[in-house]
Each structure stands twice: as C-alpha cells, then as structure tokens.
Amino acid sequence: MSRRDLRIRVGTKEPTTLSYTDKELSIANGRATQVPLRQVIGVQRSGRSLEISYIGRKKTADPLSLTKLVGTAEDAEDDIVDAWVTTLLHLAYEGMGVKRGRRLKVVINPHGGTKKGVATFNKTVEPILRAAGCSLDVIHTTRPGHAYEISKTMSLDYDVMVIVSGDGLIHEVLNGFAHHEQPINAFRIPLAPVPTGTGNGLSLNILGMADGFDVCAAALNIVKGLPMKIDVLSFTQNGKRTISFMSQALGLAADLDIGTDHLRWMGESRFMFGFLRGLIQFKPCPIELSYKVAELDKEKMFDALQKRRIKDTAKDATDPQALHEPGTESTALPPLKYSATDEGWTVVTEPLLYVYAGKGPYVGRDLMTFPVSLPDDGLIDIAAQPVSSRSDVLSNLGGAPKGEHYWRPNLKYIKAHAYRVKPLAPKGAVAVDGEVFPLEEFQVEAHRGLATLLSPYGYYAAEPPPRPT
Ligand SMILES: Nc1ncnc2c1ncn2[C@@H]1O[C@H](COP(=O)(O)OP(=O)(O)OP(=O)(O)O)[C@@H](O)[C@H]1O
C-alpha cells in the first residue's frame, strides 16, 4: 500500500480504501468514486477517526451537495493517519494556491428574490463553509442601503465578502467600497455571490449556466475560488459618481428593469415581459450616444476572448501588478480620465432602439448581452440596436439567451474606453445595474482590474456563441 492509501471502516461495512493523487481523492468500496481535490473541503480527525467533507453529486444528474464520509482507520498508526490527512489537505488547499480557513464577511438580504436567502444560507451554504473551517461574520440586511453602509465602514481584515442575494446587493457593496476610507484596499477583498436574488447575473458569469444558480457551487467557490480581477465602471451624472459593475440600459433595454418591480413574483420572466412590452411600443430612445472607440471588429473581439480562455488566466489575474493601471497603487479611487470636451468621441447618428452597455456576458438568466466581454480589458462593451423592423429585433431577441444576437449584422457592438449619453427629449430613464436613474446627460468609463471576485476558472464562465459558418 502506498503512503497515499488509507483503509477506513465506515459503519459495519467492508473497509473502504481511500487514496489520492495530486488531482483527486478516490473512495473505493466495491465501486470507486473519484472526487476532484478541488471539491475536498475538509477533514476532521480525532485519533484514527476521520470525517472527510467533500462536495459532489450522488448521481451524475443530481445537484451538488455536501457529503461527509465518517470512518475509522483501524489498521494504521496515529502518525500515519496524521501524515495522510496533512498531505491530503495540503494538496487540496495550498497546492491549489488557496488559503485554508478563510475569514468571511457574509451579508444576507432576507428580502432578496423569493425571500429564501436566510433559509438557503443556514441549511445549505453555512454547513459547507463550516466543514471547510471558515470563520464567519454574518449580517442580515434590514433595509435598502444597509449593505452599502456595511461595506463602506467595514474592517478590511476579511478574505472574502460573501453576498447572499441578487445583483442589487452586489451593486450596493461595490459602491460602499468606493466610499470606504481605503477604497483600493476595500476593492481588493474578493466578492463571492450566493444566488438567492431575482437577478443573479454575476453568479452566472462566475459559475456558468450549468452551476450559476447552484448555491453549493457558490459555496465551493467561496472556499476554493481564486481571486479574479475585474473592471468596474464609473457612471457619472450631474457630478455624482456611481460604481456600476454590470450594466447600463437605455430605451427598450431599460424596459426590462424599469416598471417591472411589481412583477417580482414572475421571477426572472419579468425581464422578458418588460422586453416584449417595450417591443410592442417600439419607440426609438431619444439619446445621442458617443464613445471612445477601442474596437469595432466583432471577429477580433471574438478571437481575443478565445485566446483569453485558452491561457491559464487565473495566474495572471491574481497578480495585482499585472492589472492595476499606474496610479491605482494609491489608496484613493482612480480619477476620471475623460471629459466631454476631449477630442476623439465618435457620435452615433442613426436612431437607436436600445443601448445596453456593461461588463460580464450575462445580465440575467435569459440574456447573454455581452458574449465577448472580458473581465479585465479595461473596456466597456456596448450593444446598440439601430431602429429596424420589429421582426429583425425579435430575431435578435430569440438568440439573446445564448448571445447569438452578437453575430447579427444589424446589431452594433462596440468596445469602448468610455461613452457618453446626451438625452434629446426630457423623458425617460436609464437603469444602472437594475437601479433607475433619470435620463440626464451621463458618462461612463472603465477602471481596469479595480475590483476582485472569486472564480473557479479565472475567466467568465459563459460559453460564447459560435462564429456563424
Ligand atoms: N431587509 C431589507 N428589506 C427590504 N429591502 C432590502 C433589505 N435588504 C436589502 N434590501 C434591498 O433589496 C434590493 C434587492 O436586492 P437584490 O438585488 O440583492 O435582490 P433581487 O431580488 O435580485 O432584486 P433585483 O431584482 O432588484 O436585483 C436591494 O436594492 C437592497 O437595497
């Protein structure tokens, strides 16, 4: 038996042989189960008794869940058991660049989504975090704006900020960080969402469509995810700067978020309802859009995304020096770089039905609005739909869940350093990360790699739509 094998007796059954490689733990008792070491989260040991905790699927089609394998190593000396456990845990944590026993600040919105945040956290998420030896400091929000205050004033000696809610609370937390007395250090604390809201776009972007709503996958990301730097955007209106991490929506796109609040019972379908309602009205949005162009060629943007997904990005992304632009080493929020009077703004002259701008592929379950968005290119993706026919727009909409609208020639897709919007009529609204702002002149620019997420992959997990043949 190699030093990596250990026989334990589980209950009265035949002995189970446990063995590990650098990649996985194998559990064999008649049939063998392989558990990737990334999914092994903890071992409790008392003498020769062991409790091994891991996240897995009981059957292939089952959701992820926490399993605790309890047994006694009857025929091994204490020090053999000790060495076996120590090496296994080392491979499952430090060997993957992950610190054991992360200190977590956990913010839960009891009113997010279907109001199951607290129950879900207590029943499913917390046991995983405890089994992984994390320390928890849990706060339930009591009102809108509470998460903003918490993150604005919190001590920065946490390894992770866990947010149990939807995208609205993430927006609040990032704005709290922006107003923290040490904003740059606050933004260095990685965020890890647990999807219990109505809109969980960030969770989809981190975990992908298959796992994006799986709170066990989210819990595993809290325990084992690696830091991934992301750009955040400054939305500036009337001299006031708001941090936006996901989207700004105008025209038909704003109809998704605005005026559908009373339809929360519909869950995410309310966004589709809003879109269809806007489509029936089919009004161009009364704005002038101008941008500082970085790229207009969809082929090149797609290739850049593919390259990014191939290389081992988690390593690059964890190196803060690689991504922070000069100037962000200071403790203050980076200053704005662009103004209306600069040279080099491109003005869009044709009428637009909607403008959707932001970061991260998914903005919701049925909408992969920015399929080629990169976490840290320092650029804003803009999808602008010129006024064409309803059937054209409907075809684009049909492909939106998988981002297929991206390749349609009648959709303008721009990567920009910054953009500006000037209203041409006094009425309307802009939705910033789902929050309503008046349609008054505003500017948006990107801050490269300013904030941090935990990610299993080191890149956004959305599958971009294939290039049409
Ligand atoms: N205790 C509370 N009572 C009422 N509202 C709260 C409470 N705590 C936080 N909120 C507010 O709930 C809003 C929605 O939160 P969040 O986005 O996380 O959930 P959601 O269900 O996905 O909502 P949305 O669809 O607006 O994104 C936030 O703007 C936040 O300010």
The ligand as an SDF file (V2000), in Angstrom:
LIG
                    3D

 31 33  0  0  0  0  0  0  0  0999 V2000
  -34.1100   43.9590    4.7070 N   0  0  0  0  0  0  0  0  0  0  0  0
  -34.4270   44.5020    3.5340 C   0  0  0  0  0  0  0  0  0  0  0  0
  -35.6970   44.8620    3.2450 N   0  0  0  0  0  0  0  0  0  0  0  0
  -36.0340   45.3700    2.0590 C   0  0  0  0  0  0  0  0  0  0  0  0
  -35.1570   45.6010    1.0600 N   0  0  0  0  0  0  0  0  0  0  0  0
  -33.8830   45.2680    1.2860 C   0  0  0  0  0  0  0  0  0  0  0  0
  -33.4510   44.6980    2.5230 C   0  0  0  0  0  0  0  0  0  0  0  0
  -32.1280   44.4570    2.4380 N   0  0  0  0  0  0  0  0  0  0  0  0
  -31.7420   44.8680    1.2040 C   0  0  0  0  0  0  0  0  0  0  0  0
  -32.7870   45.3560    0.5120 N   0  0  0  0  0  0  0  0  0  0  0  0
  -32.8170   45.8570   -0.8610 C   0  0  0  0  0  0  0  0  0  0  0  0
  -33.2460   44.8200   -1.7370 O   0  0  0  0  0  0  0  0  0  0  0  0
  -32.8750   45.1840   -3.0560 C   0  0  0  0  0  0  0  0  0  0  0  0
  -32.8380   43.9800   -3.9550 C   0  0  0  0  0  0  0  0  0  0  0  0
  -31.7520   43.1920   -3.6240 O   0  0  0  0  0  0  0  0  0  0  0  0
  -31.1140   42.1600   -4.6370 P   0  0  0  0  0  0  0  0  0  0  0  0
  -30.9040   42.7350   -5.9580 O   0  0  0  0  0  0  0  0  0  0  0  0
  -29.9350   41.6240   -3.9910 O   0  0  0  0  0  0  0  0  0  0  0  0
  -32.2340   41.0690   -4.7700 O   0  0  0  0  0  0  0  0  0  0  0  0
  -33.1320   40.7990   -6.0150 P   0  0  0  0  0  0  0  0  0  0  0  0
  -34.2820   40.0440   -5.5270 O   0  0  0  0  0  0  0  0  0  0  0  0
  -32.3180   40.1530   -7.0850 O   0  0  0  0  0  0  0  0  0  0  0  0
  -33.5800   42.1920   -6.5480 O   0  0  0  0  0  0  0  0  0  0  0  0
  -33.3990   42.8190   -8.0100 P   0  0  0  0  0  0  0  0  0  0  0  0
  -34.3190   42.0530   -8.8770 O   0  0  0  0  0  0  0  0  0  0  0  0
  -33.7730   44.2530   -7.8080 O   0  0  0  0  0  0  0  0  0  0  0  0
  -31.9470   42.6420   -8.4120 O   0  0  0  0  0  0  0  0  0  0  0  0
  -31.5630   45.9100   -2.9150 C   0  0  0  0  0  0  0  0  0  0  0  0
  -31.6000   47.0900   -3.6640 O   0  0  0  0  0  0  0  0  0  0  0  0
  -31.4630   46.2200   -1.4180 C   0  0  0  0  0  0  0  0  0  0  0  0
  -31.2460   47.5840   -1.1710 O   0  0  0  0  0  0  0  0  0  0  0  0
  1  2  1  0
  2  3  1  0
  2  7  2  0
  3  4  2  0
  4  5  1  0
  5  6  2  0
  6  7  1  0
  6 10  1  0
  7  8  1  0
  8  9  2  0
  9 10  1  0
 10 11  1  0
 11 12  1  0
 11 30  1  0
 12 13  1  0
 13 14  1  0
 13 28  1  0
 14 15  1  0
 15 16  1  0
 16 17  2  0
 16 18  1  0
 16 19  1  0
 19 20  1  0
 20 21  2  0
 20 22  1  0
 20 23  1  0
 23 24  1  0
 24 25  2  0
 24 26  1  0
 24 27  1  0
 28 29  1  0
 28 30  1  0
 30 31  1  0
M  END
$$$$
